[in-house]
Amino acid sequence: MILAGDIGGTKTNLALFEAEKGKLRVVAQQQYASQKYATFSEVIEAFKKQSVMPAIDAACFGIAGPIIEGRCETTNLPWQISTQALQDFLGVKKIRLLNDLEATAYGMLYVTDEEFIDLNPTAQMLRGNRAVIAAGTGLGEGILYDDGARYHPIGSEGGHSDFAPLSPQQDDLLKWLRVRYPEHVSYERMLSGPGISALYAFLLESGFAPQPQSMLHLKEGEDRSAIISQCALDDGDPLCVETLRLFAQIYGAEAGNLALKSMSLGGVYIGGGIAPKILPILTDSHFMDAFVGKGRFEKMLRRIPVRVCLNPQTALLGAAYFAHDML
C-alpha cells in the first residue's frame, strides 16, 4: 500500500493507492484546507480518522517548498516536515519528500493525452528533457531530466527568480512592484492567484480602464482573482481582459526562459490551477509569442511542445508513482 500527498499553501490532498498490474488505483482520498492545521502530522491524523489506514509499504509527499537534506519549511505555511519525523510517525522506512513541482513533473508521465491541451501546433515530439511550470497559489517550476532510459524529477525554486520586463508597459509594472516589494520582485508576484490581482491593481492605477461594476461590490471572502478572470472571459471587460493578456504574456516569457535553461526539447508542460481556467487567453497568441520571443533561439523554441495539463491530481499521481518506484 502506498500513501501519497500533495501539500500546498491552500489545500493538502492525501490518498492511499494500491498497485494492480503496474498501475495504481486510489483506495481512499481526502482533501484538507492546509491553513486549518498547525502541522502536517495533524492532517495525517485527520486522514487516519476518515480512512482505514492499513500497513504502508512506501510513502511520498510533494510539498510546496524547497527540500534540503530531507527537510522542508513550507513556503506558504508555517509547517516543518522531515523524512525522519515522518518515518517515526508513520512507522515506514521508505519515505521520500519531493518539491511539489518534482511531483507534478513526475506525474506528467502518467497523464493521458486526452488530459492535455496543445498550445504549439508546429511542435515536434522529441525525446529529451521536459520542464513544468505551474501558476496557482504560487509559481512552481520543475524539470524532468532524461538520461536516455528514464526520466528523473528535479526540483526548482525558479518561480522566485527575478522578473525581467519585456516592454515599456512591463517596465512600468516592475517600477510599480518595486514600491511594494523593495527587496525583490520575482515572477511569482505576477504569476499566481495573488499575482492576477496585483496586475489588475497596476493597470487600474495606471488609468488603463475603469473598474467593472462587479469589482466594485466584492463581498467579503470572495476570490478577487477569480472574479477578474470571470469578468474577462464572460463579460469581455477591457480592464480584466488586459489583466489576463498581461498575465499570459509574462507567463509565456518565463515558460520560454525555463525551456532555455533546461533544454527541454521534450516539451514544456503547464500545470497549476490557473491555466485550465483561462484557456481562451492562453490559446490566443499572447502566451506563445512571448514563449518563442528569444531572438536567435526562436526557431528552436517553435519546435518545442507546449501543453496545458487539465488533470488537477498530477502532483498526487507523481508522488504515488514515485513511491511505487521505491518498492
N, C-alpha and C positions, 0 to 999 in steps of 0.2 A: 504494500500500500504506500502511496506517495502523498505527502502533504505539500501543497504549493500555495504561494501567496503573492499578491501584487499589492504593495504598500505604497500609497500615495498620500499627499498632503490633504486631499479631500476625502478619499474613501480607501478602504482596505478590503480586498477580496481574498478569501481563503477557500480552498477546495481540497477534497480528497479525490484521488484518482487511483484507478487500478488498470493494469495493463491487460489487453486482450489482443493476441496475435500482433504484437508490436505497436499497437495503437492504444492510446489512453482513453479511458471512459470516466466521466465525472460520476462519483458516488454521492458526494454531498458538497454543497456550495453555499456560502453566505457572504453578504456584503455589510460592511460596518462604516459608520461615519467616523473617520480617524480622530477628529478633534474631540470626540466624546470620551476618549480613553487616555489615561495618563501614561500607559506603557503598552508595548506590543504584546507583552505577556497577558495583559488583561483582555486583549482581543482574542487571543488563543483560548483563554478560559471561557469567554463567551461562546466561541465556536464549539468547544467541547460540550457545553450545556445544550446546544441546539442540535448537535450531530454526534452520533455514536462514533467515538474515536478508537479504531482498532489499533493493533501494533503497527507502527510506522517503520517502513524499511529505509526510506530516504526522504529528505525534505529540501526544498529550495525556495527562496524568497527574493523577489525582485523589489528593490527599495529605492525610493526617490531620494538619492543622496550618494555621496562617494563611499565606496567600500575600501577601507585601508586596514590591511592586516586582519581581515575577518571581523572588522568592526565598522559600524556606521552611525553617525549622528545625522538623523534625517534632516533634510534641508528645510522643509516647511512644517516640521513637527518637533516637539521637544522630547523625542524618543532617542534612546541609545540602544542599539541592537548589536549583539555579538554572536558569532558562531558558537563560542564556548558556552555562553549563558543559555543559548537555545538547546545545545546538546545536553546540558544538565537538566534543563526544564522539561524537555520532551523525552529524555532518555534515548536519544537517537544519535548514533555516531556520524552517519552520512548526512551532513547538513552543509549547504552552501548558500552564501549571500551573494546576490548579483545586484549591480546597479539596475534600476528599473529599465533603462534602455538596453542594457545587455539582455535582460529577459525578453523585452519587446523584440529586439533584433533576432534572438533565437527563435522566438515564437513565429516570426515571419516565415520560417522554413516550413511551418505546419499549417499555414492558412491556405485555403483553396483558391484557385484562380478566380472563382466567382465572387470572392470577397475583396477583390481589388478593382479600382478604377484607374485606368492608364491616362496619364497627363501628357505623355510624349509619344505621339503617333509615329514618329520617324525613328524610334528606338530600335536597337539591335540587341537581342538577348545574347550576352556573352558570359562565359564563366569568369569570375573574378570577385574581388571584394564587394561587399554590399554595405550601404550606410542606411541608418534610420534616423529620422528627425521627427520629433513629436511635440507639438504645442498643445498644452492643456492647462492644468493648474500652474505649471511652469513650462520651461522649454528643455526637452531632453534630446540628447544625441548619442548615438552608439554606432558600432561598426561590427560587421561580420567579416573576420579575416579568413580568406580562402587559402588553405595550404595545398590545394590541388586534389585533396581527397575528401575533406570535410570542412565545415565552417566552425570558427571559434568566435564567440562573442567577446567584444572588447568594450569596456565601459568608457565613458567620457563625461566631462562636465563642460563641453563646448558651448552649451547654451548660455554660459556665463562669460563668454569671450566678448571682447569689445565690439560695440556696434560701429559699423562703417557706413556712413551715408552715401547714397548713390546719386543724389540730385539736389538742387537748391532747396526744394521742399524738405528733404531729409536732413540737409544741413541745419535748417531752422528747427527741425524736430530734435536734433541732437542738442542744440543750444537750449531748447526748452526743457529737455530731460536733465541736462546738467544742473539746472537750478534745483530740481527735485532730488537728484541723486548725484551730488557733487563728487563723491568718492569714485564712482564707477557706473557707467551706463553700459549694460550688457544687452544682448539680443533678447534675453528673457523679459526685459522691461517692456517690450513691444509684442513679442511672440508668445502670448499666453492669454488666459482669460482676463486677468487684470490689465494686460497689455492692450487689448482691444479698447478697453475703457480709457486708457491713457491716450491712445491715438485719437479717439473721439474728442477728448478734452483739448488736446493740442489743436485739432482742426477747428473746434468751436472758438477757442481763444484767438486763433489766427484770423477769424472772420470768414472762414470758407463758406459757411451757410448757417442759417438759423436752426435751432433745435426743432425736431418734430414734436407734436403735442404729446405723444406717448412717453417721451423722455422728460417732459415737464411735470408729470404726475406719477412718478415711480412710487410704488408702495414699499414700505419698509421690508427688507429681506429679499426683494426682487433682484434677479441677476441682471445687473446693468449691461454687461457684455452680451448676454443672450437677447435682451430687448433691442440693442443696437443692431445685432445680426438680423433679427426679425424685421425691423424697420427697413433694413437694406433690401432683404430678399423678398419680402411680401409687399412692401409699400413703395419701394424704389426711392426712399428719402435721400436727397443728394448728400447730406452730411454723413449719413450712415453708410451709403454706398462708397463714398470716398474713404471712409474709415476702413472698410474691408478691402478696398482696392490697394490702399497703402499697406495694410497688413499682408496681403498676398504678395505684393512686390518685395517687401522685406523678407518674407518667408522664403520666397523663391531664391533670393540672393544668398541667404545663409545656407539653404539646401545646396546651392551650387558651390559655395565655399567648402562645405563638408565633403562634397563629391571630389573636389580637387585634392583636399588634404588626405583623403583616404583612398584615392584612386579607385573609386567604387564603380568600376566598369560593369559589375554585375547588377547594378541598379541602386536607386535611391528610393527608400520606402518611407512614406509619410504616415505616421501613427498619431496617437493622441485623440482627444475627444473633439477638438475644434474642426479639423479638416472635413469629416463627413457632414458636418452641419452647414458648411459654407461651400459645398461643391460647385455651385454655379459660378462662384467667384474664382475658385481655383482652376476650373476648367476653361476660363477665359484666358487671355494671353498674358495677363499681368505676372502670374507666377512663373511661367516658362520663359518669358522674355528676360526676366531677372536671373533665372537659373542659368541660362546659357550666355548671359552677357558678361563673359570673362575674356574679351579680347581674343588673343591668339588661341585660346582653348575652347572657343565657341564650337568649333566643328566636333571636337571630342565629346563635349557635353551634350550635343544634339543626338548623339548615338546612345546615350545612357537611358535605360528605362526609368521612368519616374512614376511611382504607383501609390495611390492613396489606399490604405487598408481600412476596410469597413468593419472589421471584427473587433469589438471592444474588449475581447478577452485575450488579446495577443500576448500581453506580458504574462498573464497567468498560464497560458499554454507554454510559453517559453520556459518559465520556471519549472513547470511539471515535467516537460521533456528533458530538461537539463538534469533534474533529479533522477529521472528514469535512466539516463545515460550513465549515472554514477553507480548503478546496480551491477 
